[in-house]
Amino acid sequence: MLPLGQAQEDGGGEGGGGVETVEKLQTLEPATNADGQALGQAATQKTVYVIPVRDDIMPPILYVIRRGVKEAMEAEADCLIIDMETNGGRVDITEEIFDIIDKFKGETVTYVNRDAYSAGAFIAVSTDQIYMAPQSVIGAAAPIMMGPGGGASELPSTMEAKMNSAIRAKIRTQAEKNGYAIDVIEAMVDKTKTLERDGKIICAEGEILTLTNIEAEAKYGDEQTALLSAGTVESIDALIETLGYAGAKRVDVKPMGAEELGTWIAAISPLLLLIGIAGLYIEFKTPGFGVFGGIGIVALMVYFFGGYVSGLAGIEWVGIFILGIALIAVEIFLVPGTMVAGMCGAVCILISLVMGMTDVYPNLPWFPATPVEGEAPPVEGIDFAMPDFSRPMTDLSIAFLLSIPLLWGLSKWLPHSSYFSQLGSLTTSGSESVAAVAAEVESRQGEVGTTTTPLNPGGKALIGNDLRSVITQGEMVDSGVPVKVIGSSGSDLIVVEV
């Protein structure tokens, strides 16, 4: 047995990492049926996606499968092949993979490249067909408990019975849906079961079923039904030809190498949002553009990158976020007080932060289609997928609640800190201090000027020979109206209409 994560090389050239999806055109000669008709003749323009599973069933593998399924759905692929080699993994991740694979409307196939133990066997049963490589094995799916040191340990008898019951129920639904023998699947999970065919004991009580490729494809009964596998093939290329897709375009989904990083990013998403909010708040409270704005933007970019690596959302939401920042900048520097650009920018930022971590599937509506009288009912399967907004909304809520005391503390401490004074001196003219700016604003008290933009309640006014940002006490003032300075708010002058 090879170490976990090491890819097997077969005739199709599977395994290995990369950063992009790789496409290649099959050049196999079409197979023919008993009538001499080419099996792949009608499928020359079809598409087959191949997703490798080369490690434990943990979040990184979930991200690869989610991204691959979405790409296949986007391309309207005809067949999805799970290239399986794993020692198993977490049950909760396996359940998520069930739901993801179920959303793909085309044909789904598992190719057991070498090993499909535990959760790998469960995932195989969630696909329409199972094929196996020579000398490959599948099974041994009994639940185990991970010890403190990372090793496996036996479950207490009561817990084992409870876990077996729950897992058998979950996998039974997949087996029934795809036409696999339920007693075969249960024998892989529950050692109290006995598996028998044609008077032959295949798995005795007290054992856990594990099948070789020869045993899995063996046929029993009057109808000569295969035990589990549809057959043994040498490679993915041979499997594609066997399935009738010879000549189809093959797309290999390659791991990006950053899925492990995506796991950590997902875990600290609320912290990234909090850093982003705090960084941008400090930036708006200080003159010029400095390190805090950069830190805030980098934190939010990492947040979006985590969603992309996790296969949750595309990079397009980064563009929506940047558009929101640009609209807020327009509100502050070009049309202050209008509120329209600022509100639109805030909406864009909020939507991008939510959708950047929301699991949305292409070509699936959010709601079930309403039956139309006279039309055929929808085909079986998942015809809609309502996005789950709970995770991003939870992250945003945590970040927002934590930001309230943080921003309050910063608003009290920051204006009086020595660092703020140093930052102000570096970001204004290079020599002008915050104290000098305050003194200059104070000297404007009582001066009269004329508004150059409407004040709603903020805007611009010509005070003396200087064009300044001004704000009223809440009233609206038209452009070209005389105003008088009565105070200041930060670097803005407070004015009233004369």
C-alpha positions as CSV (number, residue, x, y, z in Angstrom):
1,M,0.0,0.0,0.0
2,L,1.3,3.4,-0.9
3,P,1.4,6.2,1.6
4,L,-1.7,8.4,1.8
5,G,-1.9,11.0,-0.8
6,Q,0.5,9.3,-3.3
7,A,-1.2,9.0,-6.7
8,Q,-1.3,5.9,-8.7
9,E,-0.3,6.2,-12.3
10,D,-2.5,4.3,-14.7
11,G,-2.8,4.4,-18.5
12,G,-4.7,7.6,-18.2
13,G,-1.9,9.4,-16.5
14,E,-3.8,10.3,-13.3
15,G,-2.3,11.7,-10.2
16,G,-0.1,14.7,-9.6
17,G,-1.0,18.2,-8.7
18,G,-1.5,21.4,-10.6
19,V,-3.1,24.8,-10.4
20,E,-5.5,24.5,-13.4
21,T,-8.0,22.2,-14.9
22,V,-6.4,20.2,-17.7
23,E,-8.3,19.3,-20.8
24,K,-7.4,16.7,-23.4
25,L,-9.1,14.9,-26.2
26,Q,-9.4,11.2,-26.2
27,T,-7.8,9.5,-29.2
28,L,-9.1,6.0,-28.5
29,E,-10.6,4.0,-31.4
30,P,-14.4,3.6,-30.8
31,A,-15.5,0.2,-29.5
32,T,-18.2,-1.6,-31.4
33,N,-21.2,-3.6,-30.2
34,A,-22.6,-6.9,-31.4
35,D,-24.1,-5.2,-34.5
36,G,-20.9,-3.5,-35.4
37,Q,-22.1,-0.1,-34.4
38,A,-19.6,2.3,-32.9
39,L,-20.4,2.8,-29.2
40,G,-18.8,6.2,-29.1
41,Q,-20.1,7.4,-32.4
42,A,-22.9,9.4,-30.9
43,A,-20.8,10.7,-28.1
44,T,-17.9,12.3,-30.0
45,Q,-18.9,15.7,-28.8
46,K,-19.5,14.6,-25.2
47,T,-17.5,15.6,-22.2
48,V,-16.2,13.5,-19.3
49,Y,-14.8,15.0,-16.1
50,V,-12.4,13.1,-13.9
51,I,-11.9,14.1,-10.3
52,P,-9.0,12.5,-8.3
53,V,-9.4,11.5,-4.7
54,R,-5.9,10.8,-3.4
55,D,-6.0,11.4,0.3
56,D,-8.2,11.1,3.4
57,I,-11.8,12.2,3.1
58,M,-11.2,15.5,4.8
59,P,-12.1,19.2,4.0
60,P,-9.3,19.5,1.3
61,I,-10.8,16.6,-0.7
62,L,-14.3,18.0,-0.2
63,Y,-13.1,21.3,-1.8
64,V,-11.6,19.5,-4.8
65,I,-14.8,17.5,-5.4
66,R,-17.0,20.5,-4.9
67,R,-15.0,22.6,-7.4
68,G,-14.8,19.7,-9.9
69,V,-18.6,19.0,-9.8
70,K,-19.4,22.7,-10.2
71,E,-17.0,22.9,-13.2
72,A,-18.6,19.8,-14.7
73,M,-22.1,21.3,-14.2
74,E,-21.0,24.6,-15.7
75,A,-19.7,22.7,-18.8
76,E,-22.8,20.5,-18.9
77,A,-20.6,17.4,-18.9
78,D,-22.2,14.0,-19.7
79,C,-20.2,11.9,-17.2
80,L,-18.4,12.4,-13.9
81,I,-15.7,9.9,-12.8
82,I,-14.4,9.8,-9.3
83,D,-10.9,8.4,-9.5
84,M,-10.7,6.9,-6.0
85,E,-7.7,5.9,-3.9
86,T,-8.3,6.6,-0.2
87,N,-8.1,5.0,3.2
88,G,-11.3,6.7,4.3
89,G,-12.1,9.7,6.5
90,R,-14.7,11.7,8.2
91,V,-18.4,10.7,8.0
92,D,-19.7,14.3,8.1
93,I,-17.5,15.2,5.1
94,T,-18.7,12.1,3.3
95,E,-22.3,13.2,3.8
96,E,-21.5,16.6,2.2
97,I,-19.9,14.8,-0.7
98,F,-23.1,12.7,-1.1
99,D,-25.1,15.9,-1.6
100,I,-22.6,17.4,-4.0
101,I,-22.4,14.4,-6.3
102,D,-26.2,14.1,-6.2
103,K,-26.5,17.6,-7.8
104,F,-24.8,16.4,-10.9
105,K,-27.4,15.4,-13.5
106,G,-25.2,13.3,-15.8
107,E,-23.8,9.8,-15.3
108,T,-21.6,9.3,-12.2
109,V,-19.0,6.6,-11.9
110,T,-16.4,5.6,-9.3
111,Y,-13.1,4.1,-10.5
112,V,-11.4,2.3,-7.6
113,N,-7.8,3.0,-8.7
114,R,-6.3,1.0,-5.9
115,D,-8.1,1.3,-2.5
116,A,-11.5,2.5,-1.5
117,Y,-11.7,1.9,2.2
118,S,-14.3,3.2,4.7
119,A,-15.6,6.6,3.6
120,G,-14.2,5.9,0.1
121,A,-16.5,2.9,-0.2
122,F,-19.4,5.0,0.9
123,I,-18.7,7.6,-1.8
124,A,-18.4,4.9,-4.4
125,V,-21.9,3.7,-3.6
126,S,-23.2,7.2,-4.0
127,T,-22.4,7.0,-7.8
128,D,-24.3,5.2,-10.5
129,Q,-21.7,2.6,-11.2
130,I,-18.4,1.3,-9.7
131,Y,-15.5,0.0,-11.8
132,M,-12.2,-1.3,-10.3
133,A,-8.6,-1.5,-11.4
134,P,-6.8,-4.8,-11.4
135,Q,-5.7,-5.8,-7.8
136,S,-7.8,-3.1,-6.2
137,V,-9.9,-3.5,-3.1
138,I,-13.0,-1.9,-1.6
139,G,-14.8,-2.1,1.8
140,A,-13.8,-2.2,5.5
141,A,-16.2,0.7,6.2
142,A,-16.7,0.1,10.0
143,P,-16.6,3.4,12.0
144,I,-13.6,4.0,14.2
145,M,-12.6,6.6,16.8
146,M,-9.5,8.6,16.5
147,G,-7.4,8.6,19.6
148,P,-5.6,11.7,21.1
149,G,-2.4,10.9,19.3
150,G,-4.1,10.6,16.0
151,G,-4.2,6.8,15.9
152,A,-7.4,4.6,15.7
153,S,-8.9,3.1,18.8
154,E,-11.9,0.8,19.3
155,L,-15.3,2.3,20.0
156,P,-17.2,1.4,23.2
157,S,-19.8,-1.3,22.4
158,T,-22.8,1.0,23.0
159,M,-21.3,3.8,20.8
160,E,-20.3,1.3,18.1
161,A,-23.9,0.0,17.9
162,K,-25.3,3.6,17.7
163,M,-22.7,4.7,15.1
164,N,-23.3,1.5,13.0
165,S,-27.1,2.1,13.0
166,A,-26.7,5.8,11.9
167,I,-24.1,5.0,9.2
168,R,-26.0,2.1,7.8
169,A,-29.1,4.2,7.5
170,K,-27.2,6.9,5.6
171,I,-25.4,4.5,3.2
172,R,-28.6,2.4,2.7
173,T,-30.3,5.4,1.1
174,Q,-27.4,5.8,-1.3
175,A,-27.4,2.0,-2.1
176,E,-31.1,2.0,-2.7
177,K,-31.0,5.0,-4.9
178,N,-28.2,3.6,-7.2
179,G,-29.3,-0.1,-7.2
180,Y,-26.6,-1.7,-5.0
181,A,-27.3,-4.7,-2.8
182,I,-28.0,-3.4,0.7
183,D,-26.7,-6.5,2.5
184,V,-23.3,-6.1,0.7
185,I,-22.9,-2.5,1.9
186,E,-24.1,-3.4,5.5
187,A,-21.5,-6.2,5.7
188,M,-18.8,-3.6,5.1
189,V,-20.1,-1.6,8.1
190,D,-21.5,-4.1,10.6
191,K,-19.5,-7.1,11.7
192,T,-22.6,-8.8,13.1
193,K,-23.9,-9.3,9.6
194,T,-23.3,-12.4,7.5
195,L,-23.1,-12.1,3.7
196,E,-24.1,-15.2,1.7
197,R,-24.6,-15.8,-2.0
198,D,-25.7,-19.1,-3.7
199,G,-24.9,-21.1,-0.5
200,K,-21.4,-19.6,-0.2
201,I,-20.4,-17.5,2.9
202,I,-18.7,-14.5,1.5
203,C,-18.3,-12.7,4.8
204,A,-18.9,-14.5,8.1
205,E,-20.3,-13.0,11.3
206,G,-17.6,-11.1,13.2
207,E,-15.8,-10.0,10.1
208,I,-15.9,-6.8,8.1
209,L,-16.4,-7.2,4.3
210,T,-13.5,-6.2,2.0
211,L,-13.7,-7.2,-1.6
212,T,-11.0,-7.5,-4.3
213,N,-11.9,-6.5,-7.8
214,I,-12.5,-10.1,-8.8
215,E,-14.7,-10.7,-5.8
216,A,-16.7,-7.5,-6.3
217,E,-17.5,-8.3,-10.0
218,A,-18.5,-11.9,-9.3
219,K,-22.1,-12.7,-10.3
220,Y,-24.6,-14.6,-8.3
221,G,-28.2,-15.8,-8.6
222,D,-30.4,-16.7,-11.4
223,E,-30.1,-13.2,-12.9
224,Q,-26.3,-13.3,-12.6
225,T,-26.2,-10.0,-10.7
226,A,-22.7,-8.6,-9.9
227,L,-22.0,-8.4,-6.2
228,L,-20.9,-4.7,-6.3
229,S,-18.6,-3.8,-9.2
230,A,-19.6,-3.4,-12.9
231,G,-16.2,-4.7,-14.0
232,T,-12.5,-4.4,-14.0
233,V,-10.7,-2.1,-16.4
234,E,-7.0,-1.2,-16.7
235,S,-7.2,2.6,-16.7
236,I,-9.4,5.6,-16.8
237,D,-9.0,5.7,-20.6
238,A,-10.2,2.1,-20.8
239,L,-13.1,3.0,-18.5
240,I,-14.2,6.0,-20.7
241,E,-14.2,3.7,-23.7
242,T,-16.2,1.0,-21.8
243,L,-18.8,3.6,-20.8
244,G,-19.3,4.5,-24.4
245,Y,-17.6,7.9,-24.4
246,A,-14.7,7.1,-26.7
247,G,-13.8,10.2,-28.6
248,A,-15.3,12.5,-25.9
249,K,-13.4,15.4,-24.4
250,R,-11.8,14.4,-21.1
251,V,-11.2,17.1,-18.4
252,D,-9.0,16.2,-15.5
253,V,-9.7,18.3,-12.4
254,K,-6.3,19.0,-10.7
255,P,-5.9,19.9,-7.0
256,M,-4.5,23.4,-6.7
257,G,-2.3,22.5,-3.7
258,A,-4.0,25.2,-1.6
259,E,-6.9,23.2,-0.3
260,E,-5.2,22.6,3.0
261,L,-4.7,26.4,3.3
262,G,-8.4,26.8,2.5
263,T,-9.3,24.7,5.6
264,W,-7.5,27.2,7.8
265,I,-8.9,30.2,6.1
266,A,-12.4,28.8,6.5
267,A,-11.8,28.4,10.3
268,I,-10.7,32.0,10.8
269,S,-13.1,33.7,8.4
270,P,-14.8,35.8,11.2
271,L,-11.3,37.0,12.3
272,L,-10.4,38.0,8.8
273,L,-13.7,39.9,8.5
274,L,-13.0,41.6,11.8
275,I,-9.5,42.6,10.7
276,G,-10.9,43.9,7.4
277,I,-13.6,46.0,9.1
278,A,-11.1,47.4,11.7
279,G,-8.5,48.2,9.1
280,L,-10.8,50.1,6.8
281,Y,-12.3,52.0,9.8
282,I,-8.9,53.2,10.9
283,E,-8.1,54.1,7.4
284,F,-11.2,56.3,7.0
285,K,-10.3,58.0,10.2
286,T,-6.8,58.9,9.3
287,P,-5.6,61.2,6.4
288,G,-4.1,59.7,3.3
289,F,-3.8,55.9,2.6
290,G,-1.7,53.9,5.0
291,V,-0.8,50.6,6.4
292,F,-4.2,49.9,8.1
293,G,-6.1,50.2,4.8
294,G,-3.7,47.8,3.3
295,I,-4.1,45.3,6.1
296,G,-7.9,45.5,5.9
297,I,-7.9,44.9,2.2
298,V,-5.4,42.0,2.4
299,A,-7.5,40.4,5.1
300,L,-10.6,40.6,3.0
301,M,-8.8,39.3,-0.1
302,V,-7.6,36.3,1.9
303,Y,-11.3,35.8,3.0
304,F,-12.4,35.7,-0.7
305,F,-9.5,33.4,-1.6
306,G,-10.6,30.9,1.1
307,G,-14.1,30.8,-0.5
308,Y,-12.5,30.3,-4.0
309,V,-10.2,27.5,-2.8
310,S,-13.1,25.8,-0.9
311,G,-15.0,25.7,-4.2
312,L,-17.8,27.8,-2.7
313,A,-17.7,30.8,-5.0
314,G,-16.0,32.3,-8.0
315,I,-13.5,35.1,-8.1
316,E,-16.2,37.4,-9.5
317,W,-17.3,38.4,-6.0
318,V,-13.9,40.1,-5.5
319,G,-14.9,42.4,-8.4
320,I,-18.2,43.2,-6.7
321,F,-16.3,44.0,-3.5
322,I,-13.8,46.3,-5.3
323,L,-16.8,48.0,-7.0
324,G,-18.3,48.6,-3.5
325,I,-15.0,50.1,-2.2
326,A,-14.8,52.4,-5.3
327,L,-18.4,53.6,-4.8
328,I,-17.7,54.5,-1.2
329,A,-14.6,56.3,-2.3
330,V,-16.7,58.3,-4.8
331,E,-19.1,59.2,-2.0
332,I,-16.3,60.4,0.3
333,F,-14.1,62.3,-2.2
334,L,-16.3,63.3,-5.2
335,V,-19.9,63.6,-4.2
336,P,-20.0,63.8,-0.4
337,G,-23.4,63.9,1.3
338,T,-25.4,62.4,-1.7
339,M,-25.6,59.0,0.1
340,V,-26.5,57.2,-3.2
341,A,-23.0,56.1,-4.1
342,G,-22.2,55.2,-0.5
343,M,-25.3,53.1,0.0
344,C,-24.8,51.3,-3.3
345,G,-21.2,50.6,-2.3
346,A,-22.2,49.3,1.1
347,V,-24.7,46.9,-0.5
348,C,-22.1,45.7,-3.0
349,I,-19.6,45.0,-0.2
350,L,-22.3,43.2,1.9
351,I,-23.5,41.0,-1.0
352,S,-19.9,40.1,-2.0
353,L,-19.0,39.1,1.6
354,V,-22.0,36.9,1.9
355,M,-21.8,35.3,-1.6
356,G,-18.0,34.9,-1.3
357,M,-18.7,32.0,1.2
358,T,-22.0,30.7,-0.1
359,D,-22.3,27.4,-1.9
360,V,-24.0,28.1,-5.2
361,Y,-24.3,25.5,-8.0
362,P,-24.4,26.5,-11.7
363,N,-27.4,25.7,-13.9
364,L,-29.6,24.9,-10.8
365,P,-32.4,27.4,-9.9
366,W,-32.7,28.4,-6.2
367,F,-36.3,27.3,-6.0
368,P,-38.2,24.3,-7.4
369,A,-39.9,24.9,-10.8
370,T,-43.7,25.4,-10.7
371,P,-45.4,22.7,-12.7
372,V,-47.1,24.1,-15.8
373,E,-50.4,22.6,-16.9
374,G,-49.9,20.5,-20.0
375,E,-46.2,20.1,-19.7
376,A,-44.3,17.0,-18.6
377,P,-43.2,16.9,-14.9
378,P,-39.6,17.6,-14.1
379,V,-37.1,14.7,-14.4
380,E,-36.1,12.9,-11.3
381,G,-33.2,14.2,-9.3
382,I,-32.2,17.5,-7.8
383,D,-33.8,20.3,-10.0
384,F,-33.0,23.2,-7.6
385,A,-30.5,24.0,-4.9
386,M,-31.3,26.7,-2.4
387,P,-28.0,28.3,-1.3
388,D,-27.2,27.9,2.3
389,F,-26.4,31.4,3.7
390,S,-26.0,30.3,7.3
391,R,-22.3,30.0,7.3
392,P,-21.4,33.5,5.8
393,M,-24.2,35.1,7.8
394,T,-22.8,33.5,11.0
395,D,-19.3,34.7,10.2
396,L,-20.5,38.2,9.4
397,S,-22.6,38.3,12.6
398,I,-19.6,37.3,14.7
399,A,-17.4,39.8,13.1
400,F,-20.0,42.6,13.4
401,L,-20.6,41.9,17.1
402,L,-16.9,41.8,17.9
403,S,-16.3,45.0,15.9
404,I,-18.7,47.1,18.0
405,P,-16.5,47.1,21.1
406,L,-13.3,47.1,19.0
407,L,-14.3,50.2,17.0
408,W,-15.6,52.0,20.1
409,G,-12.3,51.4,21.8
410,L,-10.4,52.6,18.8
411,S,-12.5,55.7,18.5
412,K,-11.6,56.6,22.1
413,W,-8.0,55.7,22.0
414,L,-6.8,56.4,18.5
415,P,-7.2,60.2,18.4
416,H,-5.1,60.6,21.5
417,S,-2.4,58.0,20.7
418,S,1.2,59.0,19.8
419,Y,1.0,56.6,16.9
420,F,-1.9,58.4,15.4
421,S,0.0,61.7,15.6
422,Q,3.0,60.1,13.9
423,L,0.7,58.6,11.2
424,G,-0.9,61.9,10.6
425,S,2.4,63.7,10.2
426,L,3.5,61.1,7.7
427,T,0.3,61.0,5.6
428,T,-0.6,64.7,5.3
429,S,2.1,66.9,3.8
430,G,5.0,64.9,5.2
431,S,5.6,67.5,7.9
432,E,2.2,68.9,9.0
433,S,1.1,67.4,12.3
434,V,-2.4,66.5,13.5
435,A,-2.2,69.3,16.0
436,A,-1.4,71.7,13.2
437,V,-4.4,70.5,11.2
438,A,-6.6,70.9,14.3
439,A,-5.3,74.4,14.8
440,E,-6.0,75.3,11.1
441,V,-9.6,74.0,11.4
442,E,-10.1,76.0,14.6
443,S,-8.9,79.2,12.9
444,R,-11.8,78.9,10.4
445,Q,-14.4,79.5,13.1
446,G,-16.8,82.3,12.1
447,E,-15.6,82.5,8.5
448,V,-18.2,82.8,5.7
449,G,-18.1,81.0,2.4
450,T,-20.3,79.7,-0.4
451,T,-21.4,76.1,-1.1
452,T,-20.1,74.7,-4.4
453,T,-22.2,71.5,-4.1
454,P,-25.5,70.7,-2.4
455,L,-25.0,69.8,1.3
456,N,-27.0,66.6,2.0
457,P,-25.8,67.2,4.7
458,G,-22.2,66.9,3.6
459,G,-20.6,68.5,0.6
460,K,-18.1,71.1,-0.5
461,A,-17.9,74.9,0.1
462,L,-15.4,77.6,-0.8
463,I,-14.2,79.1,2.5
464,G,-11.9,82.0,1.8
465,N,-9.7,80.8,-1.0
466,D,-9.9,77.1,0.0
467,L,-12.3,74.4,-1.2
468,R,-13.2,72.5,2.0
469,S,-15.3,69.5,3.0
470,V,-18.2,70.8,5.1
471,I,-21.2,69.3,6.8
472,T,-24.4,70.8,8.2
473,Q,-26.1,69.9,11.5
474,G,-28.7,67.9,9.5
475,E,-30.4,70.4,7.3
476,M,-30.1,70.4,3.5
477,V,-28.5,73.4,1.7
478,D,-28.5,74.1,-2.0
479,S,-25.4,74.9,-4.1
480,G,-24.3,78.6,-4.2
481,V,-25.7,79.4,-0.8
482,P,-23.7,81.5,1.8
483,V,-22.7,79.5,4.8
484,K,-20.9,80.2,8.1
485,V,-18.4,78.0,9.9
486,I,-19.6,77.3,13.5
487,G,-17.4,74.3,14.4
488,S,-15.6,71.2,13.2
489,S,-15.9,67.4,13.1
490,G,-12.6,65.8,12.5
491,S,-11.2,67.5,9.3
492,D,-14.7,68.6,8.2
493,L,-16.1,72.0,9.0
494,I,-19.6,72.4,10.4
495,V,-21.5,75.1,8.7
496,V,-25.0,76.8,8.9
497,E,-26.8,78.7,6.2
498,V,-26.4,82.5,6.5
